[in-house]
Amino acid sequence: MQTFVAVVTEGSFTAAAEWLETDKARVSRIVRRMEEKLGARLLNRSTRHLSVAEVGRDYLERASSILAAEAAEALVAQRTQESKGRLKVTAGPEFGTTRVDGWIADFLRLRPKVTVEVEYTNRLIDIVHEGVDVAIRIGPLPGFRAFGPQAG
């Protein structure tokens, strides 16, 4: 279905193959087998022109709905998958205890299977070597050059 919809949407087998990241022969073969299975010609083809047959328009409408429903289901499944694992956070002590603690509490209510490891320190840490996922710092950092219009 996806291949057929791509051919119609893109307007050609070649453009559909590019969009699907495959070759034109494979796209053509898939559509031909689909038509054989359905026992109906979905597309009218000539060497210079491609048009959708009447039954192809009906099929396109329903196939598009099915693909949209599948995409919606995949999105819901992705969004409802329960997060789990470890999240390592570091922040300055003052900001951490006054702000970050509350954010973490809210986050854990939404993601109870996540374990949060927190280190509140003013020490400049190596986030890569220390396995830190989130580092929050306020103010200039020694040895760090800022980017943007006010950067020197």
N, CA, C and O atoms as a GROMACS GRO file, in nm:
protein
  608
    1MET      N    1   0.082  -0.119   0.000
    1MET     CA    2   0.000   0.000   0.000
    1MET      C    3   0.086   0.125   0.000
    1MET      O    4   0.060   0.221  -0.073
    2GLN      N    5   0.190   0.122   0.084
    2GLN     CA    6   0.277   0.239   0.093
    2GLN      C    7   0.342   0.270  -0.041
    2GLN      O    8   0.355   0.386  -0.080
    3THR      N    9   0.382   0.166  -0.113
    3THR     CA   10   0.446   0.185  -0.242
    3THR      C   11   0.348   0.244  -0.342
    3THR      O   12   0.381   0.338  -0.415
    4PHE      N   13   0.227   0.190  -0.346
    4PHE     CA   14   0.124   0.242  -0.437
    4PHE      C   15   0.094   0.389  -0.406
    4PHE      O   16   0.089   0.472  -0.496
    5VAL      N   17   0.074   0.420  -0.280
    5VAL     CA   18   0.046   0.558  -0.239
    5VAL      C   19   0.163   0.649  -0.278
    5VAL      O   20   0.141   0.761  -0.324
    6ALA      N   21   0.285   0.601  -0.261
    6ALA     CA   22   0.402   0.681  -0.298
    6ALA      C   23   0.405   0.708  -0.448
    6ALA      O   24   0.438   0.819  -0.490
    7VAL      N   25   0.372   0.608  -0.531
    7VAL     CA   26   0.371   0.626  -0.676
    7VAL      C   27   0.270   0.734  -0.715
    7VAL      O   28   0.300   0.823  -0.794
    8VAL      N   29   0.151   0.725  -0.657
    8VAL     CA   30   0.047   0.823  -0.691
    8VAL      C   31   0.085   0.961  -0.638
    8VAL      O   32   0.073   1.061  -0.709
    9THR      N   33   0.129   0.968  -0.514
    9THR     CA   34   0.164   1.096  -0.452
    9THR      C   35   0.280   1.163  -0.524
    9THR      O   36   0.277   1.283  -0.549
   10GLU      N   37   0.382   1.084  -0.556
   10GLU     CA   38   0.502   1.140  -0.619
   10GLU      C   39   0.485   1.159  -0.770
   10GLU      O   40   0.560   1.235  -0.831
   11GLY      N   41   0.388   1.091  -0.829
   11GLY     CA   42   0.357   1.110  -0.970
   11GLY      C   43   0.434   1.024  -1.068
   11GLY      O   44   0.412   1.032  -1.188
   12SER      N   45   0.525   0.940  -1.016
   12SER     CA   46   0.599   0.851  -1.105
   12SER      C   47   0.665   0.740  -1.025
   12SER      O   48   0.683   0.750  -0.904
   13PHE      N   49   0.699   0.633  -1.096
   13PHE     CA   50   0.769   0.522  -1.032
   13PHE      C   51   0.909   0.566  -0.987
   13PHE      O   52   0.956   0.526  -0.881
   14THR      N   53   0.973   0.646  -1.069
   14THR     CA   54   1.108   0.693  -1.037
   14THR      C   55   1.109   0.778  -0.910
   14THR      O   56   1.189   0.757  -0.820
   15ALA      N   57   1.019   0.876  -0.904
   15ALA     CA   58   1.013   0.964  -0.787
   15ALA      C   59   0.973   0.884  -0.662
   15ALA      O   60   1.025   0.910  -0.553
   16ALA      N   61   0.881   0.789  -0.677
   16ALA     CA   62   0.841   0.704  -0.564
   16ALA      C   63   0.960   0.622  -0.516
   16ALA      O   64   0.980   0.607  -0.395
   17ALA      N   65   1.038   0.569  -0.609
   17ALA     CA   66   1.156   0.489  -0.572
   17ALA      C   67   1.256   0.574  -0.495
   17ALA      O   68   1.315   0.527  -0.397
   18GLU      N   69   1.276   0.697  -0.537
   18GLU     CA   70   1.366   0.786  -0.465
   18GLU      C   71   1.314   0.814  -0.325
   18GLU      O   72   1.390   0.809  -0.228
   19TRP      N   73   1.185   0.843  -0.313
   19TRP     CA   74   1.124   0.873  -0.183
   19TRP      C   75   1.131   0.751  -0.090
   19TRP      O   76   1.154   0.766   0.030
   20LEU      N   77   1.112   0.631  -0.147
   20LEU     CA   78   1.116   0.508  -0.068
   20LEU      C   79   1.257   0.454  -0.051
   20LEU      O   80   1.279   0.354   0.017
   21GLU      N   81   1.353   0.522  -0.113
   21GLU     CA   82   1.494   0.482  -0.107
   21GLU      C   83   1.514   0.339  -0.156
   21GLU      O   84   1.574   0.255  -0.089
   22THR      N   85   1.461   0.314  -0.275
   22THR     CA   86   1.475   0.184  -0.340
   22THR      C   87   1.490   0.209  -0.489
   22THR      O   88   1.508   0.323  -0.531
   23ASP      N   89   1.484   0.104  -0.570
   23ASP     CA   90   1.499   0.124  -0.713
   23ASP      C   91   1.364   0.116  -0.784
   23ASP      O   92   1.268   0.058  -0.733
   24LYS      N   93   1.359   0.176  -0.903
   24LYS     CA   94   1.236   0.186  -0.981
   24LYS      C   95   1.181   0.047  -1.015
   24LYS      O   96   1.060   0.027  -1.011
   25ALA      N   97   1.267  -0.048  -1.047
   25ALA     CA   98   1.222  -0.182  -1.083
   25ALA      C   99   1.146  -0.248  -0.967
   25ALA      O  100   1.045  -0.315  -0.989
   26ARG      N  101   1.195  -0.228  -0.846
   26ARG     CA  102   1.127  -0.287  -0.729
   26ARG      C  103   0.990  -0.225  -0.709
   26ARG      O  104   0.893  -0.295  -0.681
   27VAL      N  105   0.981  -0.094  -0.724
   27VAL     CA  106   0.852  -0.025  -0.710
   27VAL      C  107   0.755  -0.076  -0.815
   27VAL      O  108   0.639  -0.105  -0.784
   28SER      N  109   0.800  -0.086  -0.937
   28SER     CA  110   0.716  -0.136  -1.046
   28SER      C  111   0.668  -0.278  -1.018
   28SER      O  112   0.551  -0.311  -1.039
   29ARG      N  113   0.758  -0.361  -0.971
   29ARG     CA  114   0.726  -0.502  -0.940
   29ARG      C  115   0.621  -0.510  -0.828
   29ARG      O  116   0.527  -0.589  -0.837
   30ILE      N  117   0.636  -0.429  -0.725
   30ILE     CA  118   0.541  -0.429  -0.613
   30ILE      C  119   0.402  -0.389  -0.662
   30ILE      O  120   0.303  -0.454  -0.627
   31VAL      N  121   0.393  -0.283  -0.741
   31VAL     CA  122   0.263  -0.237  -0.790
   31VAL      C  123   0.202  -0.342  -0.884
   31VAL      O  124   0.082  -0.368  -0.877
   32ARG      N  125   0.282  -0.402  -0.971
   32ARG     CA  126   0.232  -0.505  -1.062
   32ARG      C  127   0.177  -0.624  -0.984
   32ARG      O  128   0.069  -0.674  -1.016
   33ARG      N  129   0.250  -0.670  -0.882
   33ARG     CA  130   0.202  -0.783  -0.800
   33ARG      C  131   0.075  -0.746  -0.723
   33ARG      O  132  -0.014  -0.828  -0.706
   34MET      N  133   0.068  -0.623  -0.678
   34MET     CA  134  -0.050  -0.575  -0.607
   34MET      C  135  -0.172  -0.581  -0.700
   34MET      O  136  -0.279  -0.627  -0.662
   35GLU      N  137  -0.154  -0.533  -0.823
   35GLU     CA  138  -0.262  -0.536  -0.920
   35GLU      C  139  -0.303  -0.680  -0.953
   35GLU      O  140  -0.422  -0.710  -0.968
   36GLU      N  141  -0.205  -0.770  -0.964
   36GLU     CA  142  -0.235  -0.911  -0.990
   36GLU      C  143  -0.314  -0.971  -0.875
   36GLU      O  144  -0.412  -1.043  -0.897
   37LYS      N  145  -0.273  -0.942  -0.753
   37LYS     CA  146  -0.341  -0.995  -0.635
   37LYS      C  147  -0.484  -0.944  -0.627
   37LYS      O  148  -0.576  -1.020  -0.595
   38LEU      N  149  -0.503  -0.816  -0.657
   38LEU     CA  150  -0.637  -0.756  -0.650
   38LEU      C  151  -0.722  -0.788  -0.773
   38LEU      O  152  -0.844  -0.776  -0.770
   39GLY      N  153  -0.655  -0.828  -0.880
   39GLY     CA  154  -0.728  -0.856  -1.004
   39GLY      C  155  -0.783  -0.732  -1.070
   39GLY      O  156  -0.887  -0.736  -1.136
   40ALA      N  157  -0.713  -0.620  -1.053
   40ALA     CA  158  -0.759  -0.494  -1.110
   40ALA      C  159  -0.639  -0.406  -1.143
   40ALA      O  160  -0.537  -0.410  -1.073
   41ARG      N  161  -0.652  -0.328  -1.249
   41ARG     CA  162  -0.549  -0.232  -1.285
   41ARG      C  163  -0.573  -0.104  -1.206
   41ARG      O  164  -0.676  -0.040  -1.221
   42LEU      N  165  -0.475  -0.069  -1.122
   42LEU     CA  166  -0.486   0.050  -1.037
   42LEU      C  167  -0.434   0.175  -1.107
   42LEU      O  168  -0.482   0.286  -1.083
   43LEU      N  169  -0.336   0.154  -1.194
   43LEU     CA  170  -0.272   0.265  -1.264
   43LEU      C  171  -0.278   0.244  -1.414
   43LEU      O  172  -0.266   0.132  -1.461
   44ASN      N  173  -0.297   0.352  -1.488
   44ASN     CA  174  -0.286   0.349  -1.634
   44ASN      C  175  -0.149   0.404  -1.666
   44ASN      O  176  -0.115   0.516  -1.628
   45ARG      N  177  -0.069   0.324  -1.738
   45ARG     CA  178   0.068   0.365  -1.767
   45ARG      C  179   0.092   0.372  -1.916
   45ARG      O  180   0.039   0.292  -1.994
   46SER      N  181   0.171   0.467  -1.954
   46SER     CA  182   0.226   0.471  -2.089
   46SER      C  183   0.371   0.514  -2.071
   46SER      O  184   0.415   0.540  -1.959
   47THR      N  185   0.444   0.522  -2.178
   47THR     CA  186   0.586   0.559  -2.165
   47THR      C  187   0.603   0.702  -2.114
   47THR      O  188   0.707   0.734  -2.058
   48ARG      N  189   0.503   0.787  -2.134
   48ARG     CA  190   0.516   0.926  -2.094
   48ARG      C  191   0.414   0.972  -1.990
   48ARG      O  192   0.422   1.085  -1.942
   49HIS      N  193   0.321   0.887  -1.955
   49HIS     CA  194   0.213   0.934  -1.870
   49HIS      C  195   0.170   0.826  -1.770
   49HIS      O  196   0.170   0.707  -1.801
   50LEU      N  197   0.136   0.871  -1.651
   50LEU     CA  198   0.086   0.782  -1.546
   50LEU      C  199  -0.040   0.846  -1.490
   50LEU      O  200  -0.040   0.962  -1.450
   51SER      N  201  -0.149   0.768  -1.486
   51SER     CA  202  -0.271   0.819  -1.426
   51SER      C  203  -0.333   0.709  -1.339
   51SER      O  204  -0.303   0.591  -1.356
   52VAL      N  205  -0.417   0.750  -1.249
   52VAL     CA  206  -0.480   0.657  -1.157
   52VAL      C  207  -0.613   0.612  -1.217
   52VAL      O  208  -0.696   0.696  -1.253
   53ALA      N  209  -0.633   0.482  -1.227
   53ALA     CA  210  -0.760   0.429  -1.276
   53ALA      C  211  -0.868   0.456  -1.172
   53ALA      O  212  -0.839   0.485  -1.056
   54GLU      N  213  -0.993   0.447  -1.213
   54GLU     CA  214  -1.104   0.475  -1.122
   54GLU      C  215  -1.098   0.386  -0.998
   54GLU      O  216  -1.112   0.434  -0.886
   55VAL      N  217  -1.077   0.257  -1.018
   55VAL     CA  218  -1.067   0.166  -0.903
   55VAL      C  219  -0.942   0.197  -0.821
   55VAL      O  220  -0.939   0.175  -0.700
   56GLY      N  221  -0.840   0.249  -0.888
   56GLY     CA  222  -0.718   0.290  -0.819
   56GLY      C  223  -0.742   0.408  -0.726
   56GLY      O  224  -0.683   0.417  -0.618
   57ARG      N  225  -0.830   0.500  -0.768
   57ARG     CA  226  -0.865   0.614  -0.682
   57ARG      C  227  -0.936   0.566  -0.555
   57ARG      O  228  -0.908   0.614  -0.445
   58ASP      N  229  -1.028   0.471  -0.572
   58ASP     CA  230  -1.097   0.414  -0.454
   58ASP      C  231  -0.996   0.345  -0.362
   58ASP      O  232  -1.000   0.362  -0.240
   59TYR      N  233  -0.906   0.268  -0.423
   59TYR     CA  234  -0.805   0.196  -0.344
   59TYR      C  235  -0.713   0.296  -0.274
   59TYR      O  236  -0.679   0.277  -0.157
   60LEU      N  237  -0.673   0.401  -0.344
   60LEU     CA  238  -0.586   0.504  -0.288
   60LEU      C  239  -0.648   0.567  -0.164
   60LEU      O  240  -0.581   0.586  -0.062
   61GLU      N  241  -0.776   0.598  -0.172
   61GLU     CA  242  -0.845   0.661  -0.059
   61GLU      C  243  -0.842   0.570   0.064
   61GLU      O  244  -0.811   0.615   0.174
   62ARG      N  245  -0.874   0.444   0.044
   62ARG     CA  246  -0.877   0.351   0.156
   62ARG      C  247  -0.736   0.317   0.205
   62ARG      O  248  -0.714   0.307   0.326
   63ALA      N  249  -0.644   0.300   0.113
   63ALA     CA  250  -0.505   0.269   0.151
   63ALA      C  251  -0.445   0.384   0.231
   63ALA      O  252  -0.374   0.362   0.329
   64SER      N  253  -0.474   0.507   0.189
   64SER     CA  254  -0.423   0.623   0.262
   64SER      C  255  -0.479   0.627   0.403
   64SER      O  256  -0.407   0.660   0.498
   65SER      N  257  -0.607   0.593   0.418
   65SER     CA  258  -0.669   0.590   0.551
   65SER      C  259  -0.605   0.483   0.639
   65SER      O  260  -0.577   0.506   0.757
   66ILE      N  261  -0.581   0.367   0.581
   66ILE     CA  262  -0.518   0.257   0.656
   66ILE      C  263  -0.378   0.296   0.699
   66ILE      O  264  -0.340   0.275   0.815
   67LEU      N  265  -0.300   0.353   0.608
   67LEU     CA  266  -0.163   0.394   0.642
   67LEU      C  267  -0.164   0.504   0.748
   67LEU      O  268  -0.078   0.505   0.836
   68ALA      N  269  -0.260   0.596   0.740
   68ALA     CA  270  -0.269   0.702   0.840
   68ALA      C  271  -0.305   0.642   0.976
   68ALA      O  272  -0.252   0.685   1.079
   69ALA      N  273  -0.394   0.543   0.978
   69ALA     CA  274  -0.431   0.478   1.104
   69ALA      C  275  -0.312   0.404   1.162
   69ALA      O  276  -0.289   0.408   1.283
   70GLU      N  277  -0.235   0.336   1.078
   70GLU     CA  278  -0.116   0.265   1.126
   70GLU      C  279  -0.013   0.363   1.183
   70GLU      O  280   0.049   0.336   1.285
   71ALA      N  281   0.004   0.477   1.116
   71ALA     CA  282   0.097   0.579   1.166
   71ALA      C  283   0.050   0.635   1.299
   71ALA      O  284   0.131   0.660   1.388
   72ALA      N  285  -0.081   0.654   1.313
   72ALA     CA  286  -0.136   0.704   1.439
   72ALA      C  287  -0.114   0.603   1.551
   72ALA      O  288  -0.077   0.640   1.662
   73GLU      N  289  -0.137   0.476   1.523
   73GLU     CA  290  -0.114   0.372   1.623
   73GLU      C  291   0.033   0.366   1.664
   73GLU      O  292   0.064   0.350   1.782
   74ALA      N  293   0.122   0.379   1.567
   74ALA     CA  294   0.265   0.377   1.598
   74ALA      C  295   0.304   0.496   1.685
   74ALA      O  296   0.385   0.482   1.776
   75LEU      N  297   0.245   0.611   1.657
   75LEU     CA  298   0.273   0.730   1.737
   75LEU      C  299   0.225   0.712   1.881
   75LEU      O  300   0.298   0.745   1.975
   76VAL      N  301   0.106   0.660   1.898
   76VAL     CA  302   0.053   0.637   2.032
   76VAL      C  303   0.139   0.535   2.106
   76VAL      O  304   0.172   0.554   2.223
   77ALA      N  305   0.176   0.428   2.037
   77ALA     CA  306   0.260   0.326   2.100
   77ALA      C  307   0.393   0.385   2.144
   77ALA      O  308   0.443   0.356   2.252
   78GLN      N  309   0.451   0.469   2.059
   78GLN     CA  310   0.579   0.532   2.091
   78GLN      C  311   0.566   0.624   2.212
   78GLN      O  312   0.652   0.625   2.300
   79ARG      N  313   0.459   0.700   2.216
   79ARG     CA  314   0.441   0.796   2.325
   79ARG      C  315   0.402   0.731   2.457
   79ARG      O  316   0.426   0.787   2.564
   80THR      N  317   0.341   0.615   2.449
   80THR     CA  318   0.296   0.551   2.573
   80THR      C  319   0.394   0.445   2.623
   80THR      O  320   0.373   0.387   2.730
   81GLN      N  321   0.500   0.421   2.548
   81GLN     CA  322   0.601   0.328   2.598
   81GLN      C  323   0.656   0.384   2.727
   81GLN      O  324   0.688   0.502   2.738
   82GLU      N  325   0.666   0.297   2.823
   82GLU     CA  326   0.711   0.343   2.954
   82GLU      C  327   0.862   0.362   2.954
   82GLU      O  328   0.938   0.271   2.921
   83SER      N  329   0.904   0.482   2.993
   83SER     CA  330   1.046   0.512   3.004
   83SER      C  331   1.103   0.437   3.123
   83SER      O  332   1.039   0.424   3.227
   84LYS      N  333   1.224   0.389   3.106
   84LYS     CA  334   1.292   0.322   3.216
   84LYS      C  335   1.442   0.339   3.198
   84LYS      O  336   1.489   0.370   3.089
   85GLY      N  337   1.514   0.318   3.303
   85GLY     CA  338   1.658   0.332   3.298
   85GLY      C  339   1.706   0.436   3.398
   85GLY      O  340   1.632   0.479   3.487
   86ARG      N  341   1.833   0.475   3.380
   86ARG     CA  342   1.897   0.568   3.472
   86ARG      C  343   1.916   0.702   3.403
   86ARG      O  344   1.951   0.708   3.285
   87LEU      N  345   1.893   0.808   3.476
   87LEU     CA  346   1.916   0.944   3.429
   87LEU      C  347   2.007   1.011   3.531
   87LEU      O  348   1.970   1.026   3.648
   88LYS      N  349   2.126   1.051   3.487
   88LYS     CA  350   2.220   1.115   3.579
   88LYS      C  351   2.217   1.265   3.554
   88LYS      O  352   2.239   1.312   3.442
   89VAL      N  353   2.190   1.340   3.661
   89VAL     CA  354   2.174   1.485   3.654
   89VAL      C  355   2.273   1.552   3.748
   89VAL      O  356   2.300   1.503   3.858
   90THR      N  357   2.327   1.665   3.704
   90THR     CA  358   2.410   1.746   3.791
   90THR      C  359   2.370   1.892   3.777
   90THR      O  360   2.330   1.937   3.670
   91ALA      N  361   2.381   1.964   3.888
   91ALA     CA  362   2.350   2.107   3.891
   91ALA      C  363   2.426   2.167   4.008
   91ALA      O  364   2.480   2.095   4.092
   92GLY      N  365   2.430   2.298   4.011
   92GLY     CA  366   2.488   2.366   4.126
   92GLY      C  367   2.404   2.340   4.249
   92GLY      O  368   2.283   2.320   4.237
   93PRO      N  369   2.464   2.339   4.370
   93PRO     CA  370   2.391   2.304   4.491
   93PRO      C  371   2.270   2.392   4.520
   93PRO      O  372   2.163   2.341   4.554
   94GLU      N  373   2.284   2.523   4.508
   94GLU     CA  374   2.174   2.612   4.541
   94GLU      C  375   2.058   2.595   4.443
   94GLU      O  376   1.943   2.577   4.483
   95PHE      N  377   2.089   2.602   4.317
   95PHE     CA  378   1.986   2.588   4.214
   95PHE      C  379   1.926   2.448   4.218
   95PHE      O  380   1.805   2.431   4.199
   96GLY      N  381   2.009   2.350   4.242
   96GLY     CA  382   1.961   2.212   4.248
   96GLY      C  383   1.858   2.189   4.356
   96GLY      O  384   1.752   2.131   4.330
   97THR      N  385   1.886   2.236   4.476
   97THR     CA  386   1.793   2.212   4.586
   97THR      C  387   1.668   2.299   4.578
   97THR      O  388   1.562   2.260   4.625
   98THR      N  389   1.681   2.419   4.517
   98THR     CA  390   1.564   2.506   4.511
   98THR      C  391   1.477   2.480   4.389
   98THR      O  392   1.356   2.502   4.396
   99ARG      N  393   1.534   2.435   4.277
   99ARG     CA  394   1.456   2.420   4.154
   99ARG      C  395   1.457   2.278   4.098
   99ARG      O  396   1.352   2.221   4.070
  100VAL      N  397   1.576   2.221   4.083
  100VAL     CA  398   1.588   2.093   4.015
  100VAL      C  399   1.520   1.980   4.092
  100VAL      O  400   1.461   1.892   4.031
  101ASP      N  401   1.527   1.982   4.224
  101ASP     CA  402   1.459   1.879   4.303
  101ASP      C  403   1.311   1.869   4.267
  101ASP      O  404   1.259   1.759   4.252
  102GLY      N  405   1.245   1.982   4.252
  102GLY     CA  406   1.103   1.983   4.216
  102GLY      C  407   1.079   1.929   4.076
  102GLY      O  408   0.982   1.856   4.052
  103TRP      N  409   1.166   1.966   3.983
  103TRP     CA  410   1.153   1.916   3.847
  103TRP      C  411   1.168   1.764   3.844
  103TRP      O  412   1.094   1.694   3.775
  104ILE      N  413   1.266   1.715   3.919
  104ILE     CA  414   1.289   1.570   3.923
  104ILE      C  415   1.168   1.499   3.983
  104ILE      O  416   1.126   1.395   3.933
  105ALA      N  417   1.113   1.554   4.090
  105ALA     CA  418   0.995   1.493   4.153
  105ALA      C  419   0.879   1.486   4.053
  105ALA      O  420   0.812   1.383   4.043
  106ASP      N  421   0.855   1.593   3.979
  106ASP     CA  422   0.750   1.594   3.877
  106ASP      C  423   0.778   1.490   3.768
  106ASP      O  424   0.689   1.418   3.726
  107PHE      N  425   0.903   1.484   3.725
  107PHE     CA  426   0.943   1.389   3.622
  107PHE      C  427   0.920   1.245   3.669
  107PHE      O  428   0.869   1.163   3.593
  108LEU      N  429   0.957   1.216   3.791
  108LEU     CA  430   0.943   1.080   3.844
  108LEU      C  431   0.797   1.039   3.861
  108LEU      O  432   0.764   0.921   3.853
  109ARG      N  433   0.710   1.134   3.885
  109ARG     CA  434   0.567   1.102   3.890
  109ARG      C  435   0.518   1.055   3.753
  109ARG      O  436   0.432   0.967   3.745
  110LEU      N  437   0.572   1.114   3.648
  110LEU     CA  438   0.534   1.076   3.511
  110LEU      C  439   0.608   0.951   3.462
  110LEU      O  440   0.556   0.876   3.380
  111ARG      N  441   0.729   0.930   3.512
  111ARG     CA  442   0.814   0.820   3.466
  111ARG      C  443   0.867   0.741   3.586
  111ARG      O  444   0.986   0.749   3.618
  112PRO      N  445   0.781   0.666   3.653
  112PRO     CA  446   0.820   0.599   3.778
  112PRO      C  447   0.928   0.491   3.763
  112PRO      O  448   0.992   0.453   3.861
  113LYS      N  449   0.948   0.440   3.641
  113LYS     CA  450   1.049   0.336   3.623
  113LYS      C  451   1.188   0.391   3.593
  113LYS      O  452   1.283   0.315   3.572
  114VAL      N  453   1.200   0.522   3.590
  114VAL     CA  454   1.331   0.585   3.568
  114VAL      C  455   1.395   0.607   3.706
  114VAL      O  456   1.330   0.649   3.801
  115THR      N  457   1.523   0.577   3.713
  115THR     CA  458   1.601   0.604   3.833
  115THR      C  459   1.683   0.729   3.806
  115THR      O  460   1.756   0.736   3.708
  116VAL      N  461   1.672   0.826   3.894
  116VAL     CA  462   1.746   0.951   3.876
  116VAL      C  463   1.858   0.956   3.979
  116VAL      O  464   1.836   0.943   4.099
  117GLU      N  465   1.978   0.975   3.928
  117GLU     CA  466   2.096   0.992   4.014
  117GLU      C  467   2.136   1.138   4.004
  117GLU      O  468   2.157   1.189   3.894
  118VAL      N  469   2.145   1.206   4.117
  118VAL     CA  470   2.170   1.350   4.119
  118VAL      C  471   2.299   1.381   4.191
  118VAL      O  472   2.330   1.322   4.295
  119GLU      N  473   2.376   1.474   4.135
  119GLU     CA  474   2.495   1.525   4.204
  119GLU      C  475   2.489   1.677   4.198
  119GLU      O  476   2.498   1.736   4.090
  120TYR      N  477   2.474   1.739   4.313
  120TYR     CA  478   2.475   1.884   4.320
  120TYR      C  479   2.616   1.926   4.362
  120TYR      O  480   2.661   1.897   4.472
  121THR      N  481   2.683   1.996   4.271
  121THR     CA  482   2.821   2.036   4.295
  121THR      C  483   2.853   2.160   4.212
  121THR      O  484   2.793   2.183   4.108
  122ASN      N  485   2.948   2.237   4.259
  122ASN     CA  486   3.000   2.350   4.182
  122ASN      C  487   3.123   2.310   4.102
  122ASN      O  488   3.176   2.388   4.024
  123ARG      N  489   3.167   2.188   4.122
  123ARG     CA  490   3.284   2.137   4.052
  123ARG      C  491   3.256   2.127   3.902
  123ARG      O  492   3.148   2.082   3.862
  124LEU      N  493   3.353   2.169   3.820
  124LEU     CA  494   3.340   2.155   3.675
  124LEU      C  495   3.360   2.007   3.644
  124LEU      O  496   3.467   1.952   3.670
  125ILE      N  497   3.259   1.944   3.589
  125ILE     CA  498   3.266   1.799   3.567
  125ILE      C  499   3.285   1.768   3.419
  125ILE      O  500   3.259   1.852   3.332
  126ASP      N  501   3.331   1.648   3.393
  126ASP     CA  502   3.343   1.597   3.257
  126ASP      C  503   3.220   1.512   3.231
  126ASP      O  504   3.213   1.396   3.274
  127ILE      N  505   3.122   1.568   3.161
  127ILE     CA  506   2.993   1.499   3.147
  127ILE      C  507   3.006   1.368   3.070
  127ILE      O  508   2.930   1.274   3.096
  128VAL      N  509   3.099   1.360   2.979
  128VAL     CA  510   3.115   1.236   2.902
  128VAL      C  511   3.176   1.128   2.990
  128VAL      O  512   3.120   1.018   3.000
  129HIS      N  513   3.288   1.157   3.053
  129HIS     CA  514   3.357   1.055   3.132
  129HIS      C  515   3.283   1.018   3.260
  129HIS      O  516   3.301   0.908   3.313
  130GLU      N  517   3.201   1.109   3.310
  130GLU     CA  518   3.127   1.080   3.433
  130GLU      C  519   2.986   1.030   3.403
  130GLU      O  520   2.908   1.005   3.496
  131GLY      N  521   2.953   1.014   3.277
  131GLY     CA  522   2.824   0.957   3.239
  131GLY      C  523   2.704   1.042   3.275
  131GLY      O  524   2.599   0.989   3.311
  132VAL      N  525   2.718   1.172   3.266
  132VAL     CA  526   2.610   1.264   3.302
  132VAL      C  527   2.521   1.286   3.179
  132VAL      O  528   2.570   1.314   3.070
  133ASP      N  529   2.389   1.274   3.200
  133ASP     CA  530   2.293   1.295   3.093
  133ASP      C  531   2.248   1.441   3.084
  133ASP      O  532   2.229   1.494   2.975
  134VAL      N  533   2.232   1.505   3.201
  134VAL     CA  534   2.185   1.643   3.205
  134VAL      C  535   2.273   1.721   3.302
  134VAL      O  536   2.286   1.684   3.419
  135ALA      N  537   2.333   1.830   3.253
  135ALA     CA  538   2.414   1.917   3.339
  135ALA      C  539   2.357   2.057   3.331
  135ALA      O  540   2.346   2.115   3.223
  136ILE      N  541   2.322   2.112   3.447
  136ILE     CA  542   2.264   2.246   3.452
  136ILE      C  543   2.360   2.336   3.529
  136ILE      O  544   2.393   2.309   3.644
  137ARG      N  545   2.404   2.442   3.463
  137ARG     CA  546   2.492   2.539   3.526
  137ARG      C  547   2.441   2.677   3.495
  137ARG      O  548   2.387   2.701   3.387
  138ILE      N  549   2.458   2.769   3.587
  138ILE     CA  550   2.414   2.907   3.568
  138ILE      C  551   2.537   2.996   3.574
  138ILE      O  552   2.619   2.984   3.666
  139GLY      N  553   2.550   3.085   3.476
  139GLY     CA  554   2.663   3.177   3.474
  139GLY      C  555   2.773   3.126   3.384
  139GLY      O  556   2.763   3.019   3.325
  140PRO      N  557   2.880   3.206   3.375
  140PRO     CA  558   2.991   3.168   3.286
  140PRO      C  559   3.068   3.048   3.343
  140PRO      O  560   3.088   3.034   3.463
  141LEU      N  561   3.109   2.962   3.251
  141LEU     CA  562   3.189   2.846   3.289
  141LEU      C  563   3.334   2.873   3.250
  141LEU      O  564   3.360   2.917   3.138
  142PRO      N  565   3.428   2.846   3.339
  142PRO     CA  566   3.569   2.867   3.305
  142PRO      C  567   3.608   2.780   3.185
  142PRO      O  568   3.576   2.661   3.180
  143GLY      N  569   3.678   2.841   3.091
  143GLY     CA  570   3.726   2.766   2.975
  143GLY      C  571   3.620   2.740   2.870
  143GLY      O  572   3.646   2.669   2.774
  144PHE      N  573   3.500   2.797   2.886
  144PHE     CA  574   3.392   2.774   2.790
  144PHE      C  575   3.364   2.905   2.719
  144PHE      O  576   3.336   3.006   2.784
  145ARG      N  577   3.370   2.905   2.586
  145ARG     CA  578   3.344   3.026   2.508
  145ARG      C  579   3.201   3.020   2.457
  145ARG      O  580   3.163   2.925   2.389
  146ALA      N  581   3.122   3.119   2.488
  146ALA     CA  582   2.982   3.125   2.446
  146ALA      C  583   2.974   3.162   2.299
  146ALA      O  584   3.065   3.223   2.244
  147PHE      N  585   2.864   3.125   2.237
  147PHE     CA  586   2.837   3.158   2.097
  147PHE      C  587   2.721   3.256   2.092
  147PHE      O  588   2.637   3.258   2.182
  148GLY      N  589   2.715   3.335   1.989
  148GLY     CA  590   2.602   3.426   1.971
  148GLY      C  591   2.650   3.568   1.951
  148GLY      O  592   2.770   3.593   1.942
  149PRO      N  593   2.555   3.662   1.945
  149PRO     CA  594   2.590   3.800   1.913
  149PRO      C  595   2.680   3.867   2.016
  149PRO      O  596   2.757   3.956   1.980
  150GLN      N  597   2.674   3.827   2.141
  150GLN     CA  598   2.753   3.893   2.244
  150GLN      C  599   2.883   3.817   2.273
  150GLN      O  600   2.960   3.856   2.360
  151ALA      N  601   2.905   3.709   2.200
  151ALA     CA  602   3.028   3.631   2.224
  151ALA      C  603   3.148   3.710   2.175
  151ALA      O  604   3.142   3.778   2.073
  152GLY      N  605   3.256   3.700   2.248
  152GLY     CA  606   3.374   3.775   2.212
  152GLY      C  607   3.464   3.692   2.135
  152GLY      O  608   3.571   3.738   2.095
   0.00000   0.00000   0.00000
